[in-house]
Amino acid sequence: MANTIEASERDLMAQTLRRLAEQFDGEPLSNALADFGFGQLLDEAPRQAVSALFDALGRTGSMSAELHDVLLQPLTGLFNGATESHCVVLPRIGAAVSGSLDGGTVTLRGLVIGRRPATVFLAPVTAGHDTAWVSVADSPELTRRVVVGLDSALTVTDLSATGVAATVVAQGEQASILWRTAATAGRRALGYHIVGAVGAMIDLAVEHACQRVQFGHSIGSFQAVRNRLAEAHVARTAAAAALELAWEADDEYLAGMLAKSLAGRAARITATHCQQVLAGIGFTAEHAFHRYLNRALVLDSLLGSTTELRRAVGRQLVSAGTIPRLVEL
């Protein structure tokens, strides 16, 4: 497998990952994925592995720690040995990096996504006017706080520390390039996760529209309902297409920002229209709709929300004075 696999193998892989995500959640799912050989698959066919797994996570509502493997892929040259004991500390919502470096110590303010036993944390931080990647060993000096918000099942941990010893593993231009590459990989994975959740929201609304009867007809036969579901479907399809193109664009960093921004936009459009179709039942805790909506909203806030990324894309285009080719036409 040279970064690609046959269509039949891809379908089988996607079906297997979907079944695993339906059967397991959290650490048991990570263990099942390890037994399946997801790490090797990620090395050999990252596009297929990432799209299949994270779409499955979105559609099933499950969670695993494989986002760390995706983020670590560009960083493997920074350290020797296996990466199972490493976690990447992402910036807090609205922040550009995960802390700051001062001499040999670092102040950490970041988020760890998914529950994973870790002995080493890798974080992008500021070092004066530069960017640096630092390695921080797990210790009592690190403060952990589980974030209980819209989606507690996502297992987001706020990690913080002040003046903790750190090892600089990359700095300057190399660190900046690695951070852009890791952020792009993370945005693609989060985008697929969001799009999967969007697909699940649409499926729930379509099922309801087919079953709910008013005036002797299913509400799915009404043009107003059809229009709402069609708009949600178009938004999801556009985001999915942008994610696929983000793998082959000349500027993957720009394409990654655009794709995740469109995924977040699709989530908001779908939430609006599907909630209208579901009506009162969509507000109830018993219905599954809110789980997928909450998951999409939280994921949209990581590594830049749709609003933040749209502005970042605009600033980059204005700064460059040109619009790059994203894909061959």
DAZIQUI-V908412 format. One record per backbone hydrogen bond with DSSP energy under -1.0 kcal/mol. NH is the residue of the N-H (numbers start at 1). CO is the residue of the C=O. E is the energy in kcal/mol with one decimal. If there is no record, write none. Layout:
BEGIN
{{NH;CO;E} {NH;CO;E}}
END
This chain:
BEGIN
{{3;1;-1.0} {3;44;-2.1} {10;6;-2.8} {11;7;-2.5} {12;8;-2.1} {13;9;-2.6} {14;10;-2.6} {15;11;-2.4} {16;12;-2.3} {17;13;-2.7} {18;14;-2.2} {19;15;-2.2} {20;16;-2.4} {21;17;-2.3} {22;18;-1.8} {23;19;-1.9} {24;20;-2.8} {26;63;-2.6} {30;26;-2.0} {31;27;-2.4} {32;28;-2.2} {33;29;-2.5} {34;30;-2.0} {35;31;-2.2} {36;32;-1.8} {37;33;-1.0} {38;33;-2.5} {41;37;-2.1} {42;38;-2.8} {43;39;-1.6} {44;40;-2.2} {45;41;-3.1} {49;45;-2.5} {50;46;-2.8} {51;47;-2.1} {52;48;-2.1} {53;49;-2.3} {54;50;-2.2} {55;51;-1.4} {56;52;-1.7} {57;53;-2.4} {58;54;-1.9} {59;55;-2.3} {60;56;-2.2} {61;57;-1.8} {68;65;-1.6} {70;66;-1.7} {71;67;-2.4} {72;68;-2.4} {73;69;-1.1} {75;72;-1.5} {76;73;-1.0} {78;75;-2.4} {86;83;-2.2} {87;120;-1.8} {89;122;-3.0} {90;111;-2.9} {95;92;-2.4} {98;124;-3.2} {100;107;-1.9} {101;126;-3.3} {102;105;-2.9} {105;102;-1.7} {106;164;-2.4} {107;100;-2.8} {108;161;-1.9} {109;98;-2.8} {110;159;-2.6} {111;90;-3.0} {112;157;-2.7} {114;155;-2.1} {119;85;-2.2} {120;85;-1.9} {121;136;-2.9} {122;87;-3.0} {123;134;-2.0} {125;132;-3.2} {126;99;-2.1} {127;130;-2.7} {130;127;-1.8} {132;125;-2.8} {133;170;-2.7} {134;123;-2.4} {135;167;-2.9} {136;121;-2.9} {138;119;-2.5} {142;139;-1.7} {143;160;-3.3} {145;158;-1.7} {147;156;-3.2} {154;151;-1.3} {155;152;-1.5} {157;112;-2.6} {158;145;-3.4} {159;110;-2.8} {160;143;-2.2} {161;108;-1.7} {164;106;-2.0} {166;104;-2.1} {167;135;-2.4} {169;133;-2.6} {170;133;-1.3} {172;131;-1.8} {176;172;-2.2} {177;173;-2.4} {178;174;-2.4} {179;175;-2.3} {180;176;-2.3} {181;177;-2.3} {182;178;-2.8} {183;179;-2.8} {184;180;-2.0} {185;181;-2.2} {186;182;-2.5} {187;183;-2.5} {188;184;-2.2} {189;185;-2.0} {190;186;-2.8} {191;187;-2.4} {192;188;-2.3} {193;189;-2.1} {194;190;-2.6} {195;191;-2.7} {196;192;-2.4} {197;193;-1.9} {198;194;-2.5} {199;195;-2.4} {200;196;-1.8} {201;197;-2.1} {202;198;-2.3} {203;199;-2.4} {204;200;-2.2} {205;201;-2.1} {206;202;-2.8} {207;203;-2.5} {208;204;-2.1} {209;205;-2.5} {210;206;-1.9} {211;207;-1.5} {212;208;-3.0} {214;217;-3.3} {217;214;-2.0} {219;212;-2.5} {220;209;-2.2} {221;218;-2.2} {222;219;-1.6} {226;222;-2.2} {227;223;-2.6} {228;224;-1.7} {229;225;-2.3} {230;226;-2.5} {231;227;-2.3} {232;228;-2.0} {233;229;-2.3} {234;230;-2.6} {235;231;-2.2} {236;232;-2.3} {237;233;-2.6} {238;234;-2.4} {239;235;-1.9} {240;236;-2.5} {241;237;-2.3} {242;238;-2.2} {243;239;-2.1} {244;240;-1.9} {245;241;-2.3} {246;242;-1.4} {247;244;-1.2} {248;245;-1.5} {250;325;-1.1} {255;251;-2.4} {256;252;-2.6} {257;253;-1.9} {258;254;-2.4} {259;255;-2.7} {260;256;-2.2} {261;257;-2.1} {262;258;-2.2} {263;259;-1.9} {264;260;-2.3} {265;261;-2.1} {266;262;-2.5} {267;263;-1.9} {268;264;-1.8} {269;265;-2.4} {270;266;-2.8} {271;267;-2.4} {272;268;-2.0} {273;269;-2.3} {274;270;-2.9} {275;271;-1.8} {276;272;-1.4} {277;273;-1.9} {278;274;-2.8} {279;275;-1.9} {281;278;-1.1} {282;279;-1.3} {283;280;-1.6} {284;281;-1.1} {292;288;-1.2} {293;289;-2.1} {294;290;-2.8} {295;291;-2.0} {296;292;-2.3} {297;293;-2.4} {298;294;-2.3} {299;295;-2.4} {300;296;-2.0} {309;305;-3.0} {310;306;-1.8} {311;307;-1.8} {312;308;-2.2} {313;309;-2.9} {314;310;-2.0} {315;311;-2.6} {316;312;-2.2} {317;313;-2.3} {318;314;-2.5} {319;315;-2.5} {320;316;-2.3} {321;317;-1.9}}
END
